[in-house]
């Protein structure tokens, strides 16, 4: 998925803090995400987009009476929350330059939407593509992106941006009035595409904190950070692929490291640098395969345990309970009845 890139943990921390204000415990937010609570206070820690999506899913499920959680969270994403990306955007010469740079290095943000910019005679349309974002977090994450973009422009310009249109492809919600409070106009719901529309003059505005030297330095740092994250994503992805390729074999870190032409010590260090570990990756792959086999293959629990390379069925049941908080049999029964 385009949104499953590595990212800092600041966004995850903001979401857990917001959830806590609504009475949701940290453990509930992090359940099944593979995110260590200590990472939330570590500015150098990184997680994947998938992990943050799972965190938001947990929050949405825990707060059925707060459906506007996405809109509420977006206003907390200050420009400084994006680190060097935020400074690069802030110091750009014009709004058009800021948008161009921001989209080129979008994978340094916490966005889940894919953005597309279209300039027309009298306006600039920013489209938010939510394809691939799973339910039930989809709407919350798109609304978070919308709110965050509006709030960021308000901070950058020192005043609300000149919005002349807002459309959502979702149905009108019970909290529709909240949109008017945040954006100053009522959206068009059930639209073909989700979009924010600005006066075209916005793109020609000079950025209040423009600084050519800072802009060049910040962009170079964005390039370095993006390259480093993509390199780490590659190692984790290759390890996942190797585990997935031979699920019946008990995962062995020494063997995987040898196939990657490195040592187990080096592999352990490189995975730790990107906020994961060999054990976490093994669990991720096994958990995903277990769900697929239990829900679609019609295999017995014993057979699933054998296919996933567990030495015993007891070991598999114990691991599954750690992942889902229930036995494989209970999970399968609930899944069949749509109450997963």
VOPAGU-2260 file (C-alpha; in pm, 1 decimal, decimal comma):
REM VOPAGU-2260
SITE   aa  ch    i         X         Y         Z
SITE  UNK   A    0       0,0       0,0       0,0
SITE  UNK   A    1     118,8     352,9     -78,0
SITE  UNK   A    2      65,3     456,5     286,6
SITE  UNK   A    3     258,7     169,7     446,2
SITE  UNK   A    4     586,8     356,5     467,0
SITE  UNK   A    5     804,0     399,4     773,0
SITE  UNK   A    6     723,2     698,3     990,3
SITE  UNK   A    7     807,8     843,6    1327,9
SITE  UNK   A    8     598,1     762,1    1632,9
SITE  UNK   A    9     489,2    1118,9    1709,0
SITE  UNK   A   10     157,9    1070,6    1529,1
SITE  UNK   A   11      89,5     748,7    1717,9
SITE  UNK   A   12     160,4     932,7    2041,2
SITE  UNK   A   13     -82,6    1212,1    1951,8
SITE  UNK   A   14    -354,4     958,9    1876,5
SITE  UNK   A   15    -303,3     766,1    2201,1
SITE  UNK   A   16    -309,4    1091,1    2400,7
SITE  UNK   A   17    -635,9    1191,7    2235,4
SITE  UNK   A   18    -780,5     847,0    2299,8
SITE  UNK   A   19    -676,1     874,1    2666,0
SITE  UNK   A   20    -872,7    1198,2    2695,4
SITE  UNK   A   21   -1177,4     996,2    2592,4
SITE  UNK   A   22   -1102,4     722,4    2845,8
SITE  UNK   A   23    -925,4     466,4    2624,9
SITE  UNK   A   24    -631,1     290,1    2787,1
SITE  UNK   A   25    -290,9     281,6    2614,8
SITE  UNK   A   26    -294,4     -98,7    2609,5
SITE  UNK   A   27    -620,4     -95,0    2414,0
SITE  UNK   A   28    -472,3     143,5    2157,5
SITE  UNK   A   29    -158,4     -65,0    2105,8
SITE  UNK   A   30    -316,5    -410,6    2112,9
SITE  UNK   A   31    -197,5    -619,3    1819,5
SITE  UNK   A   32       6,7    -335,3    1666,0
SITE  UNK   A   33     352,2    -455,6    1766,4
SITE  UNK   A   34     425,9    -104,1    1894,8
SITE  UNK   A   35     626,6     -90,4    2217,1
SITE  UNK   A   36     490,0     179,9    2453,9
SITE  UNK   A   37     845,4     307,7    2503,0
SITE  UNK   A   38     870,2     393,9    2133,0
SITE  UNK   A   39     607,3     664,0    2175,9
SITE  UNK   A   40     852,3     869,5    2383,1
SITE  UNK   A   41    1150,7     798,0    2156,9
SITE  UNK   A   42    1196,1    1065,3    1884,9
SITE  UNK   A   43    1420,6     827,6    1687,7
SITE  UNK   A   44    1177,4     532,9    1689,0
SITE  UNK   A   45     987,9     440,1    1373,9
SITE  UNK   A   46     684,5     228,2    1292,7
SITE  UNK   A   47     509,8     130,5     971,1
SITE  UNK   A   48     195,0     283,5     827,8
SITE  UNK   A   49      24,6     -50,6     882,4
SITE  UNK   A   50     102,2     -35,5    1253,2
SITE  UNK   A   51     -39,4     316,0    1284,9
SITE  UNK   A   52    -346,9     212,1    1086,5
SITE  UNK   A   53    -404,4     -74,6    1330,6
SITE  UNK   A   54    -365,4     167,5    1621,5
SITE  UNK   A   55    -626,2     402,6    1474,6
SITE  UNK   A   56    -854,5     106,1    1407,4
SITE  UNK   A   57    -832,8      11,7    1775,7
SITE  UNK   A   58    -920,3     367,2    1876,8
SITE  UNK   A   59   -1215,1     390,8    1636,8
SITE  UNK   A   60   -1354,3      60,6    1767,4
SITE  UNK   A   61   -1308,6     173,6    2128,0
SITE  UNK   A   62   -1489,3     504,7    2067,3
SITE  UNK   A   63   -1809,7     430,7    1875,1
SITE  UNK   A   64   -1969,7     734,0    2042,2
SITE  UNK   A   65   -1697,0     969,1    1909,4
SITE  UNK   A   66   -1724,2     921,7    1530,5
SITE  UNK   A   67   -1562,7    1260,6    1465,1
SITE  UNK   A   68   -1230,4    1144,0    1614,3
SITE  UNK   A   69   -1055,3    1192,4    1278,3
SITE  UNK   A   70   -1152,8    1558,4    1248,4
SITE  UNK   A   71   -1069,9    1616,9    1613,3
SITE  UNK   A   72    -722,7    1464,6    1582,3
SITE  UNK   A   73    -619,2    1652,8    1266,9
SITE  UNK   A   74    -611,2    1989,6    1441,7
SITE  UNK   A   75    -333,7    1861,0    1669,1
SITE  UNK   A   76     -86,2    1812,4    1386,3
SITE  UNK   A   77     119,4    2130,9    1404,3
SITE  UNK   A   78     382,0    2200,9    1139,0
SITE  UNK   A   79     656,7    2119,1    1389,0
SITE  UNK   A   80     507,9    1770,9    1438,1
SITE  UNK   A   81     650,7    1676,9    1097,0
SITE  UNK   A   82    1012,6    1743,5    1191,1
SITE  UNK   A   83    1248,9    1843,2     910,7
SITE  UNK   A   84     968,0    1808,8     652,2
SITE  UNK   A   85     773,4    2077,5     835,4
SITE  UNK   A   86    1069,2    2315,6     838,2
SITE  UNK   A   87    1132,8    2254,1     468,0
SITE  UNK   A   88     772,0    2339,8     382,0
SITE  UNK   A   89     769,1    2639,5     614,1
SITE  UNK   A   90    1082,9    2794,0     462,6
SITE  UNK   A   91     976,0    2748,2      97,1
SITE  UNK   A   92     957,4    3071,1    -110,2
SITE  UNK   A   93     592,1    3042,1    -216,5
SITE  UNK   A   94     288,3    2829,6    -138,0
SITE  UNK   A   95     330,4    2656,9    -475,0
SITE  UNK   A   96     690,9    2567,2    -384,2
SITE  UNK   A   97     571,9    2442,6     -44,7
SITE  UNK   A   98     311,9    2214,1    -203,8
SITE  UNK   A   99     560,0    2081,4    -458,9
SITE  UNK   A  100     820,1    2000,3    -193,7
SITE  UNK   A  101     561,9    1863,5      47,0
SITE  UNK   A  102     428,1    1614,2    -206,4
SITE  UNK   A  103     775,0    1504,5    -319,5
SITE  UNK   A  104     860,7    1410,5      37,5
SITE  UNK   A  105     512,5    1305,9     147,5
SITE  UNK   A  106     652,3     979,5     286,0
SITE  UNK   A  107     810,3    1181,2     566,1
SITE  UNK   A  108     465,6    1270,9     699,2
SITE  UNK   A  109     188,5    1073,1     869,9
SITE  UNK   A  110     -57,6    1091,9     580,2
SITE  UNK   A  111    -264,8     797,7     461,2
SITE  UNK   A  112    -434,9     966,6     166,0
SITE  UNK   A  113    -272,7     984,0    -174,9
SITE  UNK   A  114    -277,8    1347,5    -287,0
SITE  UNK   A  115    -337,3    1485,7    -634,0
SITE  UNK   A  116    -322,8    1856,6    -721,3
SITE  UNK   A  117    -517,8    2004,0   -1009,9
SITE  UNK   A  118    -495,3    2372,9   -1105,2
SITE  UNK   A  119    -800,4    2523,7   -1272,6
SITE  UNK   A  120    -886,2    2871,7   -1396,4
SITE  UNK   A  121   -1009,6    3003,7   -1063,2
SITE  UNK   A  122    -909,1    2740,6    -809,2
SITE  UNK   A  123    -666,9    2472,1    -698,2
SITE  UNK   A  124    -816,3    2133,3    -615,3
SITE  UNK   A  125    -643,1    1899,8    -371,3
SITE  UNK   A  126    -785,5    1549,0    -400,9
SITE  UNK   A  127    -759,6    1291,7    -121,2
SITE  UNK   A  128    -746,1     934,2    -253,8
SITE  UNK   A  129    -838,3     685,2      20,9
SITE  UNK   A  130    -804,0     368,5    -188,4
SITE  UNK   A  131    -642,1      86,2       4,8
SITE  UNK   A  132    -708,4     228,7     351,3
SITE  UNK   A  133    -893,9     -48,8     537,5
SITE  UNK   A  134   -1213,3     -14,1     732,1
SITE  UNK   A  135   -1302,6      85,5     997,1
SITE  UNK   A  136   -1015,1     336,3    1004,8
SITE  UNK   A  137   -1066,0     466,7     649,5
SITE  UNK   A  138   -1297,8     759,4     716,1
SITE  UNK   A  139   -1120,2     862,0    1036,5
SITE  UNK   A  140    -782,0     871,7     861,6
SITE  UNK   A  141    -911,1    1067,6     561,1
SITE  UNK   A  142   -1082,6    1316,9     790,7
SITE  UNK   A  143    -762,1    1340,5     991,4
SITE  UNK   A  144    -569,9    1420,0     671,9
SITE  UNK   A  145    -826,1    1684,6     571,5
SITE  UNK   A  146    -821,2    1850,4     910,7
SITE  UNK   A  147    -441,5    1832,1     936,3
SITE  UNK   A  148    -390,0    1991,0     592,7
SITE  UNK   A  149    -626,9    2277,6     676,9
SITE  UNK   A  150    -469,0    2331,3    1017,9
SITE  UNK   A  151    -115,6    2322,4     875,7
SITE  UNK   A  152    -197,7    2586,1     612,3
SITE  UNK   A  153    -354,4    2803,2     881,3
SITE  UNK   A  154     -29,9    2788,2    1077,8
SITE  UNK   A  155     191,8    2846,4     774,1
SITE  UNK   A  156      -4,2    3149,2     653,8
SITE  UNK   A  157     -94,6    3289,7     993,8
SITE  UNK   A  158    -462,2    3278,0     898,7
SITE  UNK   A  159    -710,5    3021,7     760,4
SITE  UNK   A  160    -641,5    2938,2     394,6
SITE  UNK   A  161    -890,3    3064,1     132,2
SITE  UNK   A  162   -1108,2    2753,8      95,3
SITE  UNK   A  163   -1391,3    2778,6    -156,3
SITE  UNK   A  164   -1501,1    2416,6    -169,4
SITE  UNK   A  165   -1500,3    2094,6      32,8
SITE  UNK   A  166   -1632,8    1760,1     -88,0
SITE  UNK   A  167   -1634,8    1412,0      64,1
SITE  UNK   A  168   -1719,2    1086,3    -103,2
SITE  UNK   A  169   -1862,6     962,9     229,2
SITE  UNK   A  170   -2221,6     988,5     351,3
SITE  UNK   A  171   -2326,3    1285,9     561,3
SITE  UNK   A  172   -2247,6    1203,1     926,3
SITE  UNK   A  173   -2421,1    1301,7    1247,5
SITE  UNK   A  174   -2139,1    1549,0    1315,0
SITE  UNK   A  175   -2168,8    1738,5     984,1
SITE  UNK   A  176   -2189,5    2068,5    1174,5
SITE  UNK   A  177   -1837,2    2006,4    1299,9
SITE  UNK   A  178   -1711,3    2051,2     944,7
SITE  UNK   A  179   -1857,9    2399,7     928,9
SITE  UNK   A  180   -1692,1    2485,5    1259,3
SITE  UNK   A  181   -1350,5    2370,4    1139,5
SITE  UNK   A  182   -1351,4    2468,9     771,0
SITE  UNK   A  183   -1597,7    2756,4     763,2
SITE  UNK   A  184   -1827,0    2598,1     504,9
SITE  UNK   A  185   -2057,3    2301,6     468,2
SITE  UNK   A  186   -1918,4    2010,1     265,5
SITE  UNK   A  187   -2080,8    1835,7     -26,5
SITE  UNK   A  188   -2125,2    1473,6      80,2
SITE  UNK   A  189   -2152,7    1163,2    -139,0
SITE  UNK   A  190   -1922,3    1331,5    -389,0
SITE  UNK   A  191   -1727,2    1138,6    -649,6
SITE  UNK   A  192   -1395,8    1232,5    -485,3
SITE  UNK   A  193   -1285,3    1383,5    -157,2
SITE  UNK   A  194   -1131,8    1725,7    -218,3
SITE  UNK   A  195   -1036,2    2061,6     -72,0
SITE  UNK   A  196   -1061,8    2355,9    -312,4
SITE  UNK   A  197    -859,0    2673,4    -259,9
SITE  UNK   A  198    -857,6    3008,7    -435,9
SITE  UNK   A  199    -594,2    2987,5    -707,3
SITE  UNK   A  200    -423,5    3296,8    -566,5
SITE  UNK   A  201    -308,9    3084,5    -273,0
SITE  UNK   A  202     -35,8    2922,8    -483,1
SITE  UNK   A  203     122,0    3259,0    -563,0
SITE  UNK   A  204     141,5    3379,4    -204,5
SITE  UNK   A  205     481,4    3431,9     -48,8
SITE  UNK   A  206     542,6    3214,7     255,1
SITE  UNK   A  207     571,1    3432,2     568,7
SITE  UNK   A  208     880,4    3245,8     693,9
SITE  UNK   A  209    1050,1    3191,2     357,4
SITE  UNK   A  210    1426,4    3145,0     376,7
SITE  UNK   A  211    1622,4    3022,3      75,4
SITE  UNK   A  212    1917,5    2890,7     277,0
SITE  UNK   A  213    1699,5    2706,2     527,9
SITE  UNK   A  214    1483,0    2567,2     247,3
SITE  UNK   A  215    1781,1    2418,1      63,0
SITE  UNK   A  216    1933,3    2273,9     380,3
SITE  UNK   A  217    1602,0    2127,8     496,1
SITE  UNK   A  218    1531,4    1970,3     157,1
SITE  UNK   A  219    1873,1    1802,1     158,1
SITE  UNK   A  220    1798,4    1662,2     502,2
SITE  UNK   A  221    1457,8    1541,4     379,7
SITE  UNK   A  222    1633,3    1355,9      98,6
SITE  UNK   A  223    1875,4    1188,9     339,8
SITE  UNK   A  224    1602,4    1088,7     584,8
SITE  UNK   A  225    1378,6     948,7     311,1
SITE  UNK   A  226    1665,2     744,6     166,1
SITE  UNK   A  227    1748,3     605,4     510,1
SITE  UNK   A  228    1386,5     505,4     576,4
SITE  UNK   A  229    1345,3     341,7     239,2
SITE  UNK   A  230    1662,5     141,3     297,6
SITE  UNK   A  231    1531,8      16,6     632,6
SITE  UNK   A  232    1194,9     -62,7     481,8
SITE  UNK   A  233    1375,8    -278,0     227,8
SITE  UNK   A  234    1542,4    -499,4     487,6
SITE  UNK   A  235    1221,0    -556,8     683,5
SITE  UNK   A  236    1032,9    -627,6     362,4
SITE  UNK   A  237    1292,4    -879,6     247,4
SITE  UNK   A  238    1284,0   -1056,3     582,1
SITE  UNK   A  239     902,2   -1075,5     574,0
SITE  UNK   A  240     916,9   -1215,3     221,3
SITE  UNK   A  241    1165,8   -1484,7     321,9
SITE  UNK   A  242     955,8   -1592,2     620,9
SITE  UNK   A  243     641,3   -1595,3     406,3
SITE  UNK   A  244     814,0   -1794,5     133,3
SITE  UNK   A  245     867,7   -2097,5     357,7
SITE  UNK   A  246     603,5   -2080,2     634,1
SITE  UNK   A  247     635,3   -2450,6     725,4
SITE  UNK   A  248     995,5   -2408,0     830,4
SITE  UNK   A  249    1058,8   -2283,6    1180,0
SITE  UNK   A  250    1200,7   -1930,5    1122,9
SITE  UNK   A  251    1571,3   -1917,7    1190,3
SITE  UNK   A  252    1744,3   -1581,6    1215,3
SITE  UNK   A  253    2085,7   -1728,5    1134,9
SITE  UNK   A  254    1955,7   -1879,1     810,9
SITE  UNK   A  255    1779,3   -1558,7     708,1
SITE  UNK   A  256    2087,6   -1349,8     783,9
SITE  UNK   A  257    2303,1   -1585,9     576,2
SITE  UNK   A  258    2067,4   -1553,8     277,8
SITE  UNK   A  259    2088,6   -1176,0     311,9
SITE  UNK   A  260    2469,0   -1198,2     310,7
SITE  UNK   A  261    2501,2   -1054,6     658,1
SITE  UNK   A  262    2542,1   -1171,4    1016,9
SITE  UNK   A  263    2259,7   -1227,7    1263,1
SITE  UNK   A  264    2406,7    -954,8    1481,7
SITE  UNK   A  265    2405,6    -704,4    1196,8
SITE  UNK   A  266    2053,9    -806,2    1094,2
SITE  UNK   A  267    1930,9    -766,4    1451,7
SITE  UNK   A  268    2084,7    -419,2    1469,5
SITE  UNK   A  269    1939,6    -304,7    1135,1
SITE  UNK   A  270    1591,4    -424,8    1227,6
SITE  UNK   A  271    1616,1    -252,4    1565,8
SITE  UNK   A  272    1710,2      72,9    1392,5
SITE  UNK   A  273    1380,7      68,9    1206,1
SITE  UNK   A  274    1177,7      -9,0    1515,7
SITE  UNK   A  275    1117,8    -379,9    1469,8
SITE  UNK   A  276    1279,3    -717,2    1535,0
SITE  UNK   A  277    1303,1   -1060,7    1379,9
SITE  UNK   A  278    1052,8   -1199,0    1629,2
SITE  UNK   A  279     802,1    -920,9    1553,0
SITE  UNK   A  280     828,3    -989,9    1179,4
SITE  UNK   A  281     780,7   -1363,4    1234,3
SITE  UNK   A  282     472,6   -1291,8    1446,0
SITE  UNK   A  283     331,5   -1053,5    1184,0
SITE  UNK   A  284     361,3   -1309,9     905,8
SITE  UNK   A  285     232,3   -1599,5    1116,4
SITE  UNK   A  286     -62,8   -1400,3    1248,6
SITE  UNK   A  287    -167,1   -1294,8     897,6
SITE  UNK   A  288    -136,3   -1648,3     761,5
SITE  UNK   A  289    -319,6   -1791,9    1061,8
SITE  UNK   A  290    -616,9   -1562,4     995,8
SITE  UNK   A  291    -624,9   -1661,1     629,5
SITE  UNK   A  292    -598,7   -2034,2     696,0
SITE  UNK   A  293    -854,8   -2036,6     976,3
SITE  UNK   A  294   -1109,7   -1830,2     786,8
SITE  UNK   A  295   -1077,7   -1962,4     433,3
SITE  UNK   A  296    -894,2   -2293,0     417,0
SITE  UNK   A  297   -1119,0   -2495,6     645,1
SITE  UNK   A  298    -819,1   -2658,9     811,1
SITE  UNK   A  299    -811,0   -2797,1    1162,6
SITE  UNK   A  300    -618,4   -2608,2    1428,8
SITE  UNK   A  301    -359,2   -2886,4    1425,6
SITE  UNK   A  302    -313,4   -2851,1    1049,6
SITE  UNK   A  303    -278,0   -2473,7    1071,0
SITE  UNK   A  304     -15,7   -2508,9    1343,4
SITE  UNK   A  305     179,6   -2752,2    1126,2
SITE  UNK   A  306     160,5   -2529,5     817,6
SITE  UNK   A  307     292,2   -2234,2    1013,5
SITE  UNK   A  308     593,8   -2425,1    1137,8
SITE  UNK   A  309     500,0   -2455,0    1503,7
SITE  UNK   A  310     658,9   -2745,7    1690,1
SITE  UNK   A  311     326,6   -2820,3    1858,7
SITE  UNK   A  312     -39,3   -2724,4    1844,9
SITE  UNK   A  313     -10,7   -2603,3    2202,8
SITE  UNK   A  314     257,2   -2356,5    2096,8
SITE  UNK   A  315      38,1   -2225,8    1816,8
SITE  UNK   A  316    -265,1   -2186,2    2043,4
SITE  UNK   A  317     -54,2   -1995,3    2295,2
SITE  UNK   A  318      82,3   -1764,1    2025,5
SITE  UNK   A  319    -262,6   -1706,7    1877,9
SITE  UNK   A  320    -401,9   -1615,2    2218,5
SITE  UNK   A  321    -121,3   -1360,4    2253,1
SITE  UNK   A  322    -213,5   -1209,6    1914,7
SITE  UNK   A  323    -591,1   -1206,3    1945,3
SITE  UNK   A  324    -670,4   -1258,6    2312,5
SITE  UNK   A  325    -865,2   -1576,3    2234,7
SITE  UNK   A  326    -819,3   -1931,0    2106,1
SITE  UNK   A  327    -806,9   -2010,3    1730,5
SITE  UNK   A  328   -1137,0   -2198,3    1760,8
SITE  UNK   A  329   -1313,0   -1906,2    1927,9
SITE  UNK   A  330   -1174,2   -1660,0    1672,9
SITE  UNK   A  331   -1288,9   -1877,8    1382,2
SITE  UNK   A  332   -1639,8   -1911,4    1526,4
SITE  UNK   A  333   -1669,5   -1535,9    1574,7
SITE  UNK   A  334   -1527,1   -1464,4    1231,1
SITE  UNK   A  335   -1780,5   -1691,6    1065,6
SITE  UNK   A  336   -2058,7   -1495,0    1233,7
SITE  UNK   A  337   -1915,7   -1158,8    1133,4
SITE  UNK   A  338   -1835,1   -1047,1    1488,8
SITE  UNK   A  339   -1462,7   -1062,0    1467,0
